[in-house]
Amino acid sequence: MLLGTVLVLLLGGAAPASAHAALRSTDPDDGSVVQRAPRHVTLTFTESVGLLDDSFRVFGPDQHRVPTGEATHAEDRSDTARITLPGKLAQGTYTVAWRVVSADSHPVSGAFSFSVGKRSSTMLQVDTGPAEDPLTGGLHTTARYLAYLAAALLVGTVAFALLCRPARTSPLRRPVVAAWWTLLGSTVVLLLLRAPYEAGTGPATAFDADALGRTLSGRPGLALLARLALLVLSAVFLVWLARRRDRREPVALALGTALAAGLALTWAAAEHASAGIQVPLAMTSSVLHLLATGVWLGGLVALLLTLRRSSGEDLTEVVPRFSRIAFASVIVLVLTGLYQSWRGLGSLSVLGGTSYGRLLLAKLVAVTALLLAAGYSRRWTARIAAPAATARTAVPARVPQPVGAPAESGERNSPDTVAGDSDGPGGSDGPGGSGGPGDSDSPDALRRGLRRSVLVEVAVAAAVLLITTVLTGTLPGRAQAEAARQAPAGTLPPTTQVTVPYDTGTGAVTGRGKVWVTLDPARVGENGIQAVVHGSDAGLVVIPELRITFSLPSRDVGPIDAELTDRGGYWSTNAVTLPLPGTWTMKTTVRVSEVDQVTVEKQVRIAP
């Protein structure tokens, strides 16, 4: 039962995962050879995408960039991207690098190739640029994590003060202020990094006026601006609340709930919930999920501080209140997580076969530990609450005594009165159950025990939020499976690159090294091969002979000699025909002298 609950809770995440955009098809097809130069290049995705100024970069056979038209949506369809090519294209292979922004605000990028007339005789690697700038990506991920953490702490601490009503709220002021400033700072950083994050450029481009203007007019930027405005309103609310003596007023609860829901909506409106299927329901589920996460995890920090700073007189009331609120939060997390798991995964079969699924499994371990720690904390909570419950049920009604009778003395010596008035847990009805107040059930010992278990919960919760931050930036299993089902054969990777290490046993530079072999398009039919030989010093070397043959043992085909030609610095052929799909054995023979040579086998996959 616990494992099933944990799995449901895990699959939800702190923000629902519905879909990044995944490439569905290209026109021309990836790896295809067209006889006439196309007028356009069109990409189709699994969901609507946003276009950037540099969404397309096309490189010709000479590795130089080809001038193109402005990127647009084909036929006004938001799930497409198209550019216009020049009127005349030379024969050879063209590489198209693309980058768009998913409807859930995450950029996606890739590259593919097509050939006009015939494939190029050489297939040099084209530098299409990094998928993202490492520094920008690292800063953006850090800011997102801090924003999640600060929002949970802010919402949870204020909710703890309003709903659990501790006698002293002064220990909670510092974490509230720290959470507010952290959320403000991380939001500003996310706003500035939005343009370089989308474009895959360095942080220095964050201050480009045009890029910042595009950010402020886009949906993710508007959501971040709304978050800043809500933070200003939240500051006003917190100052007003600090001056109120009665925090149980309905207006305070209503205002706090509205502001917390608004903050949660700034995430739901700009991330996974805003794209894919059932968007209104997904956004509602996302808001509830985020609020429950904050109330539970942020409330844990507030409880920990209260346990450390409180005099202890009110803990028998405060601790049980939070326990009930935390339990209700877990129920909300389970219900919303069940829906979000179905929406994001599609099926459990993708758990082990995708990065998204493996992250979910990692989160399963963390959430399991979190719930086990929470269950242990509830045991301490019950022991702390027991004296208050005993006092409410065991104190007898006061009986009027005649004037002059020793009433006070009699009451003090009454066994019932001793059991009822004693604050210690050692009575017959107390949690100790043994009649003596042992050290393990003293108020200080109970507080220390609960404080330790809550501290473990807080540490594990921080790890859960860290995994969630990575998870929300990962392509969900449903989107990946959909793209794989709908992608035509032409969208398979156009080339296979194999590194063949060799060692002839001689001490010469050419006697040991690596052969870099590129097989294009690695499909049934005619293929091209380019091979470059590097010596032990990683430099290019000239050898007398390089031979590559292919065999398919399962079908008794081969060996087929590729008949490579020395092109002066590399070896190549454009006319090796592989007639059947399957896993072929590629034998590479490297001869470095009249008597020294070696043959190395590698397995290569040939697609249909």
N, C-alpha and C positions, 0 to 999 in steps of 0.2 A: 504493500500500500504506500509506504513512504517513498520507495523508488519510483512508483508511478507518478506520485505527486511531484516529486523532484523533477522528473522528466518533463512533465507538463509545464512546470514553472520555468525550467531551463529553456525550453524551446521558444518561449516568448521573448526573452531578452529584455533589456531595459528600454528598448525601442523596437517596434515591430519590424521584422524583415520581410518585405514583400518582393521587391525586385530592383536590381540595377538593370540598366539597359544592356542587352547582349546583342551582338551582331547576328542577324538572321540570314542575310544574303548580301551579295555584292553583284553589281552589273558594271563591267564584265565580271565573270566568275573568277574567283581566285585561282591562279595558275593556268588559266585558259590561254589559248592562242587564237586571236581573231584575225580575219583576213583584211578587214577594213578598220581603220582607226575609229574608235568610238567618239561620239560628240560629247558624251557626258560620262561621268562616273557617279553611280548611285548606290548608296548603302541603305539597307532596311534593317531596323532594329526591333526588338521585342516590345518596346514601349516608346513613348514620345521622348525626344531628346532636344537639348538646346545647342545652338551652334556658336562657335567662337570665331574671332577674326581669322585665326590660323587653324581652322578645323581640318583643312586638307593640305598636304604637301605631296606633290607628285615629282618623282625623280625619273629621268630618262635613262636610256641605255648607256649614256656617257657619264652617268652619276650626277649630272647637273639638274637643278630644279627646273621643272617645266612651269611656265606661267599659266595660271588658271583663272577662271572667273570667281566671283564671290560665292561662298557657300550658301545654299538655300535649301528649303524643303521641297521635295519633288511633289508636284501636283497638290501642293498645300497640305500634304500629309505630315503630321508632326513626328511620326516615327521614321522618317526618312531624312537623308542628307545627300545633296547633289552639288557637283561642280561642273562647269563647262570646260572642255579641253580645247586646245588650239585646233585650227582647221587641218593642219598637216602634222602628222607624227611620223618620225623615222621608224624603220623596222627595228625590232628588238624588244627587250623586256623592260617594263615600267613598274616601279614600286610606288604604292600609294600608302602614305602614313596618314592616319586620321585620329581625331580627338574630339569628343562631344561630351556634353553634360547630361546625365540621366535626369529624369523627372524627379528622382529622389535626391538630387543635388550632388551626386558623386560623379566625378569625371571618369570616363572610360576611353581607352585608346587601343590602337592596334595598327597592323599593316598587312597588306597583301600585294600580290603582283599579278600582272597579266602581260601578254606579249602581243605585238602587232606584227603580222606576217610570219615571223619565226622567233624562237627564243635567241637571246644574245649568246654568243659563243663563250663569253666569260660572265661569271656571276659573282662579281665582287660585292662584298657586304656594304650596303648603303646605310650610312648613319642617319637614322630617322629621328634621332633625339631621344632623350630619356622619357619613360612613361610619366615620371614626376621628378621634381627636384628633391633630393633626399632631405635637405635642410627644411624646405617648405613642408614636405610631408611629415617630418618629425615634429616640427612646431605645431602644425595643424592638429595632429593626433594628440599631442600633449594638451593643447588648449581645449579640445573636445573632452578629454578625460577630466580635466579640472572643472569644466563647465558641468558635466554630469555630477561630479563629486560635490561641488559647491551647491548645486540646485537641490540635491538630496539632503545635504546638511541644513540648508536654509529652510526648506519646506518642513523637514522632520523636526527641527528644533522648535520652530514656531508652533507647529501642531502639538508638540509635546507640552508646551507652555499653556496652550489654550484648552487642550482636552484632558491632560493629566493633572493640571493645576497644582504644581508643587508650591510649597509655602514660600520658598525663596527662588526667584528667577534670575538673581544676579549672576549665578554661575553660567547662565546660558547667553548672557549678553555678548561676551567676547566671541564665541563661535558663530553667533548670528552675524555680527559685524564682519568677521573674517570671511564667512561664506558669501556675504553680499558683495564685498569688495573683490573677492576671487571670481565670482560669477560676472561681475561688471568687467574686470580686466580681461578674462578669457573671452568674453563676448566681443570686446573691442578688437582683440587679436584675431579672432575668427573673421570678423568683418574686414579687417585689413588684408588678411591672408587669402580671402575668398578668390580674388582675381588670379594671383599666382598659383593657387591650388588648382583652379580650373585649367589654367594654361600650361601647368607643369613647369613653371619658371621659378627663378630664385626669389627670396623674400624682398630683395631690393625693388622689384617691380610693384610692390604693394602700394607705393605712393604715386604710381602713374595716375594722372587725373582722369584720363579716359577710361582706364580699367576700373578705377574706383567708382566712376559714374555708372558703368554697366552693372557693377555689383549692387549699387544702391537701387537700381531699377529692376533687378531680378528678384524672383521669389525667395531664394535663400537670403539675399541681402535684406529684403523687406522684413523677413521673419526675425533676423538679428536686430534690426532697428526696433521692431516691436518689443523684443526682449529688453532692450535698453530702456524703452519708455516704461515698461512694466516694472523694471527695477527702480526707476525713479519713484513711481507710485508706491512701490513696496517700501521704500525708505520712509516716505511720508506716513504710511500705515504703521510701520514699526515705531516711529517716534510717537505717534498718537497712542499706540497700544501701551508703550512704556509709561505713559502718564495716567493710564486708566487703572483704577484699583480693582475693579470687578472685571476679570477677563472672561467671565462666563456669559457676557452679554451676547445675545444672538447676532447683533450687528457686527461685532468683532469676528465671530465665526464666519458669517456670510462674506465679509470683505476679505478675510484671509483665504477662504476657499476660492473666491473668484480670482484673486491675484495668483494663487498657486495654479489654478486651472489654466489661466492665461499664459503663465510661463511654460507649462507643459505643452500647450498648444503651439508654441514657437518651435518646439522640436518636431511635433507631429506634422506640422504644415510644411516642413522643409526636408524631411527625411523619408524613410521607407514607407510610412503610412500614406504619404501623399501620392504614391504611384502604385499601379497594379490594379487588382480587383477590389471591389467593395470599399472604395476610398472613404466615404462617410463613416461607415462602421469601423473601418481600420483606424481612422483618426480618433474616434471616440474611445476605442480600446486602448490606443496608445496613450491618450491623456490619463485614463484611469490607471494604466499600468505604471506610468511615470509617477503619478501621485502616490500610489500605494508603495512604490519603491522608496520614495522620499520619506513618507510617514514612518515606514518600518526602519530603514537603514539609518536615516538621519535621526530618528527618534532614539536609536540605540546609543548614538553619541551623547544625546541630551540625557539619557538615563545614566550613562556612565559618569557624566559630570555631576549629576544630581547625587549619585551614590557617594562620590568623593567629597562633595562640599556640603551636603545636607546634614543637619543636626540629627536626623533620623526619626524625628517625631511624626513626620507625615509619610514616611516610606510605606507604612502598612496600607495606605490608601493610594499613593501615587503608583507604586509598582504594579499592583493588580490592574489598575486602570490601563497602564501601558500594555500589559500582557494581553488584555482583551482587544485593545486597538491593534496591536501587532498581529494577533490571530486573524482579525477581520481583514487586515491588509494582505496577509498571505492568501486568504480566500479570493480576494480580488485578483491577486497575481496569478493564481491558478486558473481562474475563469478566463481572464484576458490572455494568459499564456497559451491556453488550449486553442483558442481561436487563432492566435498569431503563429503558433507552430504549424497549424494546417496551412495558413496563408503563405508562410515563408518557405516551408519545406516541400509541400506537395505530397511527399511520401517519405517513410523512414529509410528507404533504400539509399538515399543520398547521404546518410549520416557519415558513413566511413569512406565514401568515394569522392568527397569534395572538401575544399578548405573550410567552407561554411559548416559542413557537418562535423568536421574534426574539432572546430572551435566550439561547437555546441557540446560535443562530448567532453571537452576540457571544462566547459562551464558546468556540466553535470557534476563533475567531481567537486568543484568549488561550492555549488549550491547544496550538494549533499552534506558537505562539511558544515555549511552555514545553518542548515535546518537541524542537524544534530546538535550543534552548539546552542541553537535556540531552544530545542527541547530540554537540554540540560539546564538552561537558564530558567525555564518555566518551573523546574523542580525547586530551585532556590526561591523563585517568586512565591510559590505556594507556601513555603516555610516562613517567609517574611510576613505573608498575609494572615497566617494562622492565628497569631495573638489577637489581631483585631476582630477576627470572626469569633474567637472564643469569648472575648470581652462582650461582644454584642449579644451572645446567647446565654452566657453564664451569670451575668450580674443580676441578683434578685431585686425585686421591688423593695424600696425602702419602707419599713413598717414604723409608724409613729410610736414612740416610747413615752411612758408616763414621765411627768416632770420629775427630775431627780434620779431617774433610773440610769444605770451605767451603760447607756446605749452604745457609746463609741467603743468602750472596751469590749462589749459583747460582739459588736460587728467585726472588730479586728480579730477576735479569736474564732469567728465562725469559719469552718472549712470552706463553705461555699463562697464566703466573701473573699477569702484569701485566693481561691482559684479565680474568682472573677476580677479582682482588682490587680492581681499581679501582672506586670508587663513581661515577665520571663516566660519562655516557652516550655518550662519543665513540668507543668501540671499534667494531670492524667489525660486531659483532652488536648494537650499541646503536641506539636510535631515530634517532640522528643519521645513521648509515650512511655517514659520510664519512671516518671515521678521526680526526677532531678534535672536541673537546668544545665546540663553538661556544656563544656566550652564550645562544642561544635554547633550548638543551637543558641548561643548568646547573640544578641543583636549585632555586635561588631563582627562576629565571625560570619554571620549570615550576609552582612553587607559586603565583606571581603570576598566571600565565595561568589556572590552574584556579580560583583565588580569584575572578577577575573573571567567569568564565563562571558560577560558582555564584551569585555575587551577582545576576547577571541572572535566573537561575532563581528565586531567592528573591523578587525584585521581581515577576516575572510570576505566581508562585504566589499572592502576596497579592492580585493583581487577580483571579485565578481564584476565590479564596475569596470575594471581595466579590461577584462576579457570582452565585456559588452561593447566597450569603445571600439575594439578591433573588429568585433562581430558586425557592428553596424556599418563598417566600411568594406565588408566582404560581399562578393556576389552571392546572393541566396541560392539555395539548391533548386528551387522552383524555376527561377530564371535561367539557370545553367542547363537544367534538364530540357526546358522549353526550347532554348536555342539549339541544343544538340538534336532534338527531334525534328525541328523545322529547317535546319541548315541543309542545303543541297550539297551534293558531293563536291562541288567546286569550291566550297568554303573550307575544306580540309587544308592543313598546312601544306604550302606549295613545295617545300624542300625538306630534305632530311640531311642533317649534318652529322658526320661521324668522325670522331677522333681516333686514329689508329696509332698507338705507341709501338715503336719497334726498337730492337737492340740486336745488332749483328755480332756483338762481342768484341769489336775492335775498339781501339782507343781513339780513333779519329773523330772529328766533329761530326762527320756524316754517318758514323757508325751507330749512333743512337739518337733518337728524336721522335717526332710525331708527324703523321700524315693527316692533314685536314681534308676530308673528302665531303663534297657537297653533291647530293643526288637530287636532281630536279626534273619532274615534280614528284618523284617517288611514287608513281602510280603505274598501273598496267599500261603497256604501250611503250612508245619511244621516250627515252630519258636522256638527259644530259648529265655529264659528270665533270666536275672540276676538282683537282687535287693539288694541294700545295704541301711541299715537304719542308719541315723545319728541323734543323740539327739540334745537338745537345745544348748549344748556346742560344736557342730560340730564334736564331736567324735563318733566313731562307738558304737552302743548300741545293746544289746541282748534283744529281745522281745519274748514272748511265741508263738505268731502266726502272720503270714503275709499271707494274701490271696488276689489274684488278679483274677478278672473275666472279660470276654470280651462279649459285646453285640453289635449287629448291628440292631438298632431299625427300620431302613428303610426297612430291609428285614426280620424282625421278627426272627432274629437268636440270640441264646444265652439265658441266660448267659453260657459261656464256662469257666469252672474253670481251671486255669493254673496248679493247684495242685503243688504249690511250695514246695521244700524240703529245710529244714534248713541245710546248709553246714558248719555251724560253723563260723559265721562272715558275711555270706551273704546267700541269698535265691536264688534258681535257679530251672529251669526245661529246658529240651531240647525237650519236646514232646507236645507242645500246637499247635493244628492245627486250623488255621483261614481260612475258606473255600472260602470267597468272598472278593473282594477288596471294599474299601470304608472307611468312617470315623467311626471307632468303638468307643464305650464307654468303657473305662477301669476303673473299680472300684477297688480301693485299700483299703483293710480293715486292719487297724493296731490295734492289741490288745496288750496292755502293762501290763495288770493284769487280774485277774479273772473277773473284772467287768468293766474295763475301755477300751473302744475301740472306733474307729471312722472310717468312710468310706468316701473316697474322690473320686470324679469322674474326669477323664481327657479324652480328645478326642485324639485319635491316628489315623494316616493315614496308611492304609494297601495298599500297591501297588499291581498291578496285578502280 
